[in-house]
């Protein structure tokens, strides 16, 4: 009998957890598979830990992990992957935006031989501006990345054991799992679905969180920003050379037409200075990622793990 391990990243999802448990249990029983449900409480400030303790006490299929603080959803998934024992894992956010019932389609694709089956968000229940922003990000990310990144594919996925075992060995701290999932290769396929709004509470995402998320993905899997700065510097250099030649010619042949005053100089200095600041900021992003990696701190800290011990 196949065994599946569902890993749920939880942050402020106290109300959604019992419903997530019920829906996951129903899906796994319908598939007639052995299973475990791993809830990772990523430093949630609500009563998530107490809710998980009740579920663990009620059902031996449930495992609860509590982190010492919030380390991000990527670290929550990584924490669950470390202790998962299934033939495949399923990654889900704890807010129920990703429907557990889609796992049945993931499972059928997996049985057919696909090693990674990911959800493709064909539509998102969100404000129009956010929908456009997400669509734009995935297309920019797809174009800039040095590997093939699926469009509109989030963390919601089924990953075979041979794949997630390899991902567990990756030493990097600043993780972008959907990128790492694409990087490892193997046979992968997408399953389309509609991503719903949160059932309970308000989203913890905002513009700055999403911006940081987008830059994290791009700078983790692309060197194009550095290449763009190289091209921009070359273009500015050639324009400067042309400008100097034109200035000399005008001074000699047409002195009345030659630019005069500080305005021209000021504009040129501001233009060159803005290009330099942009280049420094891009370099800073890459240096910051290097700094985070070389510190070699733990990816996350587990405070407690809750399991129901079976009687012999």
N, C-alpha and C positions, 0 to 999 in steps of 0.2 A: 504493500500500500504506500502510495506517495505521501510525503509529509510536506505541508506548506507552513511557512512562518510569516505571519503578518506583523509588520513593524509600524507602529503608529507614533508619530512625533506629536506630543501634546504640549500645548502652551495656552493656558486660559480656555481649556476645553472641558471643564468639569461637567457641564450639562450634556455635552455630546458623547462622552465616553460610554455611558451605559447603552445608548442607542447604537453606537459603533460596535460594541461587543455583540449585541443582539443580531445585528445585520451580518456581521462577519461570521458568527456562529451558524446562522442559517445558511449562508453561502457554502461554508465548508461541509456542513452536514449534507447539503444537496449534492455536492461533488463526491461525497463518500470518501473523503481523504482524512488521514491523520493530520493534526494541525496544532499550532501554538499561536497565541496572540500576545505579542510583546508590546506593551504600552510603555513609552519612554516619557516620563515627566521631566521636561527640560526646564527645571527651576520655575515652574508655574506658581504664581502668587496666590492662586485660589485653593480650593480643597481637592485638587486633583489627586494628591497622594492618598487621602482618606478614601476617595472613591475607588482607587486602584486596590487598596488593601481589602475592601469588601469584595471586589470581583475575584481577586486571587483566592480569598477564603472560600468563595462560592464555587469556583471552577478551576480544576487543576490544569486546564489548557492555557490559563492566563498567567503571564509573567509581568511583573511591574518593575520598572527601573526608575530611580529618582536621581537626577543630577544635583550636584551641590549648588549650582546656579544655572542661569540660562546660557547655553553655549551655541545656540542656533539649531534650526531644524536639521541641517546637514550633519551636525555632530550627534543629534538625537538618533538619526537613522544609522550613523556609523556605530553608535553604542549598541543598538539593537542587533546590527549585523555581526558584532563580535560574539554574541552569545547564541545567535540563531542556529538551530540544528536541522532545519528543513532541507528538503531536496531543492527547494526554491524559496525565495523570500518575496514578499509583496510590500512595497513602501506606500504608506498613505499618510496624509495630513489628518490630524485629529479633529478638524472642524467639519468633516463630512462633505466637503465640497467635491471630493472625489468619490463617486458612488461605489461602495463595496460590491454591489451586484455585478459590476463589470469584470470582476475577478474571474467569473465563469468563462468569459470570452478569452481572457488572458490564459487561463488554464488550458483551454482547447488548443490555442496556438502553441503553447509550450509542449503539449503532448505530441503535436505534429512535428516537433523538432526545433522550434525556435528557442534560442537561449535567453533572449531578452525580449519581453513584450511590454511596450510602453503605451500610455494613454496619450492620444492626440486631441488637444482641445479645439474642436471645430467651432465652438461657440462658448462664450463666457458671459455669465450673468453678472454684469458689472456696468458702471457708468461708461458711456460711449468713449470718453477721453481715455479711460483706463484700458478699454478694449483695443483702441488704436495704438496706445503706447506699448502694450504687451506684444501685439502683432508686429509692430515696428522693431522692437528689441530682438525678437526671435529671427527676423529676417536679416537684421544687421549682424547679429551673432553668427548666423549661418554663413554669411558672406565673408566675414572676417576670420573665422576660425580656420586653423590649419587641419582640422579633421571635419568629417561630415556630421554636423549637428542636426538632428531631426527638427523640423519646424513645429512650433506650438506643443512641444512635449515637455511636461514637467517631471516631477519626481515619481508620480504615480506609475508604478511599473511592477512587473514580475521578473525576477532575475534568477537564473539557474545557479545552483551551488558552485559549479566550477567557475562561474563569472564572479559572484560576490566573494568567493574565497580569495580570488586574485585581488579584488578591490580592497579586501581587508589588509593586504600586505603593503598597500601604498603608504609611504611614510609622511606624505604631505599633510600639513595642518589646516591650511586654508582651502577647504574642500568645496567643490562644485560638482555634486554627484551626477547630475544629468550629463555633464561633460565627461566625467570619468567613465560613466556607463557607455558613452559613445566611443571613447578612446580605446577601451579594451577590445572592441570588435565583436567577433562571433556573429551568429545569425540573429538579426534583430528585425522586429516588425512593429508597426503601430496599430492601435485600435482607436477609432474616433469616438468621441463622446462629448457631451455638453457639461461644462463645469458650472455647478450651481453656486449661488451665494451661500454664505454661512447660515446654518439653521439657528444657531444660538450665538448671542453676543455680537461684538463688532470686530472687524478685521484689525489685526495688529500692524498691518502694512500701511505705509504712508509714502509720500513722494520721495523722501530722502532714503528710506529703507529700500525702495524699489530701485533708486538710482545707484545705491551702493551694491545692490544685488546684480544689476546689469553690468557695472564696471568690473565687479568681481569675476563674472563669467568671461567677459571679453579679455581682460588682462591675464586670465588663467590659461586661455586657449588661443591666444592670438598675439603675433608680433607685428601686425599691420600698423598699430598706432606708432610704433618706432619707425617703421618704414615710411609712413606718411610724413613724419617729422623730417626724415632725411630728404624726401622729395621736396617738401616745403622749403627747407633750408637751401637746396640747390636752386629752386625757382627764384627765391629772394636774392640769392647771390647773383644770378644772371640778370635779374631786373636792376640790381644795384649797379652792376657793370654797365648796362645799357644806359642807365640814368646818368652815370658819371661821364660817359662819352657824349651824350646829348648835351649835358651841362657845359662841357668844355667847348663843343662846337658852337653852341649858342653864345657863349661868352666871347668867342673870337669873332664869329661872323655876324651874329645878330644880338649885340649886347642889350638892346632894348627889350627883346623877347625873353631873355634869361630870367628864371624865377629869382625873386629877391625877398629879403626879410626873413624873420624867424618862423613864420607860420609853416613854410615848406619844411624847414628843418624839424620843427616840433612834430608835424604829422609823420615824417619819416622815422623819427626816433620812437614815437608811440607805436607805430606799426611794427618795427623791428623788435621793440621791447615786448609787445604782446605775443609775438611769435616765440620769443625766448622763454617767456613765462609759461606758455602752453607746453613747450618742449620740456621744461623743468618739471612741470606738474605730471606729465606722462612718465618721465623717468622716475619721479617720486613714487608713483603707483607701483612700478615694477620693483623699485628698491624696497618699498614697504613690504611687498610680498616676500622678497628675499629675507628681510629682517625677521618676519614672522616665522619663516621656516627654520632659520639658523638658531633661533632661541631654543628649539627642541622641547618646548613645553608639552605636557599631555594634551591630546585633542579634547578631552572632556574628563570630568571627575565624577565617578559614580558614588553616590552617598549610600544608597540602599538598593538591594534587589529583593523583590518579594516573590516567593514561589510557595505553592501548596505542596507539602511533602506527602507523598503517597505512602500509605501504610503497607508494610510487607505482609 
